[in-house]
Amino acid sequence: MKVRNQKCILKLSLKSLYANRRRNLIAIFAIALTTLLFTSMFTIVLSLNASYETYQFRQVGGYAHGTFKDVSPEQAERIAAHPKVKAAGARKVIGITVDGVFSKTPAEISYMDANCTKWSYATPTTGRMPESGKEAAMDTAALQLLGVTPELGAEVTVSYSITDKDQIAFTVTDTFTLVGYWDYDELMPVHYINISRDYADGIEAQAVKTGLQPFRTDLNVMLASSTNIQGQMEQVDTDLGESVSSFV
């Protein structure tokens, strides 16, 4: 709204501010401190929440939103293409070793694709992921337990039991070429020994010849939203029109 004495009002306002400048400066300073206090408080709370979430993820061995257990290749494709699924990562466990140096913390021998490797805190910081043949990547603590110096190209001999779900077949001892490694996280529940896909397929073929069922593939997923993860997982399950076991 326009008034004729606008200049007069402005002049009086400035004089009033100047006359009470000390009180005004104190008010401005108090407002600034209050803003800083609340900003710091929210930042600390968010940081603590993020740290707690990361702690929980490390304890369970990964930070994917959820996992669909024991899926077929066709089911994996359908899940990955679902509108609620932003990204998917596959993992096939072929064996485990719980004896000897791994009696305290077991080691799982498995094939992981790039997404699953990333979400499982198993991305090599030195070297690369296994690509073919008897190549392997693992954490430095596992290498130390096996008496191997973390060096690319080193030979690593591992004995493990071929196992999947309820079935246990035979023990395998193989020597792998180390192509990647990373520092071990003490909170992790297992040591990951990652192998190439064709090596995993070869061991699976041997196991099937002995009468075992093909090894299961678990599909980790990142959803489009982190809100109501359990409900979204169940919705994907329902939309598939079949029972696909899942957990969050």
C-alpha positions in Angstrom: 0.0 0.0 0.0 1.3 3.4 -1.0 1.3 6.3 1.5 2.3 10.0 1.0 4.6 10.2 3.9 6.6 7.1 3.0 9.9 9.0 3.3 9.0 10.4 6.7 8.1 6.9 7.9 11.4 5.5 6.6 13.3 8.3 8.3 11.6 7.7 11.6 12.2 4.0 11.4 16.0 4.5 10.7 16.2 6.9 13.7 14.4 4.4 15.9 16.8 1.6 14.8 19.8 3.8 15.5 18.5 4.9 18.8 18.1 1.3 19.9 21.1 0.0 18.0 22.6 -1.9 21.0 19.3 -3.7 21.7 18.9 -4.5 18.0 22.4 -5.8 17.7 21.8 -8.1 20.7 18.6 -9.4 19.1 20.3 -10.0 15.8 23.2 -11.8 17.6 20.7 -13.9 19.6 18.8 -14.9 16.5 22.0 -15.9 14.7 23.1 -18.0 17.7 19.7 -19.7 17.9 19.8 -20.5 14.2 23.3 -21.9 14.6 22.3 -23.9 17.6 19.3 -25.6 15.8 21.4 -26.1 12.6 24.1 -27.8 14.6 21.6 -29.9 16.5 19.9 -31.2 13.4 23.3 -31.9 11.8 24.5 -33.9 14.8 21.2 -35.9 15.0 21.3 -36.7 11.2 25.0 -37.6 11.5 24.4 -39.9 14.5 21.5 -41.6 12.6 23.6 -42.1 9.5 26.4 -43.6 11.7 24.1 -45.9 13.4 22.6 -47.1 10.1 26.1 -47.7 8.7 27.0 -49.6 11.9 23.9 -51.9 11.5 24.7 -52.4 7.8 28.3 -53.5 8.6 27.0 -55.9 11.2 24.7 -57.7 8.8 27.3 -57.6 6.0 25.8 -55.2 3.5 23.5 -52.2 2.9 21.1 -53.3 0.2 17.5 -52.5 1.0 16.5 -56.2 0.9 17.3 -59.6 -0.5 15.2 -62.1 -2.5 16.4 -65.6 -1.6 16.8 -68.5 -3.9 15.6 -67.0 -7.2 15.8 -68.5 -10.7 17.3 -66.5 -13.6 13.8 -65.8 -14.8 12.6 -64.5 -11.4 15.8 -62.4 -11.1 15.0 -60.7 -14.4 11.4 -60.0 -13.4 12.4 -58.6 -10.1 15.1 -56.4 -11.5 12.6 -55.0 -14.1 10.0 -54.2 -11.4 9.1 -50.4 -11.2 9.9 -50.4 -7.4 13.4 -51.8 -7.9 16.1 -49.2 -8.8 19.0 -51.6 -9.0 19.7 -55.3 -8.4 22.8 -57.3 -7.5 23.2 -61.1 -7.7 25.2 -63.4 -5.4 25.8 -67.2 -5.6 27.4 -68.9 -2.6 29.2 -72.1 -3.5 30.9 -72.9 -0.2 32.1 -72.0 3.2 35.1 -72.7 5.5 34.6 -72.7 9.2 37.6 -74.7 10.3 41.2 -73.9 11.2 42.1 -70.3 10.7 38.4 -69.4 10.0 37.0 -71.1 13.1 36.4 -67.7 14.8 34.9 -65.9 11.8 33.9 -68.1 8.8 34.7 -67.3 5.2 32.1 -67.6 2.4 33.2 -68.4 -1.1 30.9 -66.8 -3.6 30.4 -65.1 -6.9 29.1 -61.5 -6.6 28.3 -59.1 -9.5 29.4 -55.5 -9.4 26.4 -54.2 -7.5 26.4 -56.9 -4.9 30.2 -56.4 -4.4 29.7 -52.7 -3.7 26.7 -53.2 -1.4 28.6 -55.9 0.6 31.6 -53.7 1.4 33.7 -56.0 -0.8 34.9 -53.8 -3.5 38.7 -54.2 -3.9 40.6 -51.0 -3.0 43.6 -52.5 -4.6 43.3 -54.5 -7.9 39.9 -55.6 -9.3 37.1 -58.1 -9.1 37.7 -61.7 -10.3 36.8 -62.0 -14.0 37.7 -65.5 -15.1 39.2 -68.8 -14.0 40.8 -69.3 -10.6 40.9 -65.6 -9.7 40.0 -64.4 -6.3 39.6 -61.2 -4.2 39.3 -61.1 -0.4 40.0 -58.9 2.6 43.5 -58.4 4.1 42.6 -60.2 7.4 41.6 -63.4 5.5 44.9 -63.2 3.6 46.8 -62.8 6.9 45.0 -65.8 8.4 46.1 -67.8 5.3 49.7 -66.6 5.7 49.6 -64.7 2.4 51.1 -61.2 1.9 48.6 -58.9 0.3 50.2 -58.6 -3.2 48.5 -58.7 -6.6 49.3 -62.0 -8.3 50.0 -63.9 -5.1 48.8 -67.5 -4.9 46.2 -68.2 -2.3 45.3 -71.8 -1.4 41.8 -72.2 0.2 40.1 -75.4 1.4 36.3 -75.1 1.7 33.1 -77.2 1.9 30.8 -77.2 -1.1 27.5 -76.3 0.5 24.2 -74.7 -0.4 21.2 -74.3 1.8 20.5 -77.7 3.3 22.9 -79.7 1.1 26.6 -80.4 1.7 28.7 -82.2 -0.9 32.4 -82.4 -0.8 35.5 -80.5 0.2 37.5 -78.6 -2.4 41.1 -77.3 -2.1 42.1 -74.9 -4.8 44.8 -72.3 -5.4 43.7 -68.9 -6.7 45.5 -65.9 -8.1 44.9 -62.8 -6.0 43.6 -60.1 -8.2 42.1 -57.7 -5.6 41.9 -57.1 -1.9 40.5 -54.6 0.7 40.9 -53.9 4.4 38.8 -56.1 6.7 36.0 -54.5 8.8 35.9 -56.1 12.3 32.1 -55.7 12.4 31.6 -57.9 9.3 30.0 -61.3 10.2 32.1 -63.2 7.6 35.1 -63.0 5.4 34.1 -62.7 1.8 36.2 -64.7 -0.7 35.0 -63.6 -4.1 35.5 -65.8 -7.1 34.8 -65.5 -10.9 31.5 -66.5 -12.3 32.8 -69.3 -14.5 34.7 -70.8 -11.6 31.4 -70.8 -9.6 29.6 -72.4 -12.5 32.2 -75.1 -12.9 32.0 -76.0 -9.2 28.2 -76.0 -9.4 28.4 -78.4 -12.4 30.6 -80.8 -10.4 28.1 -80.6 -7.4 25.1 -81.3 -9.7 26.9 -84.4 -11.0 27.1 -85.8 -7.5 23.3 -85.4 -7.1 23.0 -81.9 -5.5 20.5 -79.3 -6.6 21.9 -76.2 -8.4 23.2 -73.6 -6.0 20.8 -70.8 -5.1 21.2 -67.3 -6.3 20.2 -64.5 -4.0 19.2 -61.1 -5.4 20.0 -58.0 -3.4 17.9 -54.9 -4.4 17.9 -51.2 -4.0 14.4 -49.8 -4.1 13.3 -46.6 -5.7 12.4 -45.3 -2.2 13.7 -46.1 1.3 10.3 -45.5 2.8 8.4 -48.6 4.0 11.0 -51.1 2.6 9.2 -54.1 4.0 5.9 -53.1 2.3 7.6 -52.5 -1.0 9.4 -55.9 -0.9 6.1 -57.6 -0.2 4.5 -55.7 -3.1 7.2 -56.9 -5.5 6.6 -60.4 -4.2 2.8 -60.1 -4.8 3.2 -58.5 -8.2 5.4 -61.5 -9.4 2.4 -63.7 -8.8 4.5 -66.4 -7.0 6.1 -66.9 -3.7 9.7 -65.5 -3.6 11.2 -65.6 -0.1 12.5 -62.2 0.9 13.8 -60.3 3.9 14.9 -56.8 4.7 
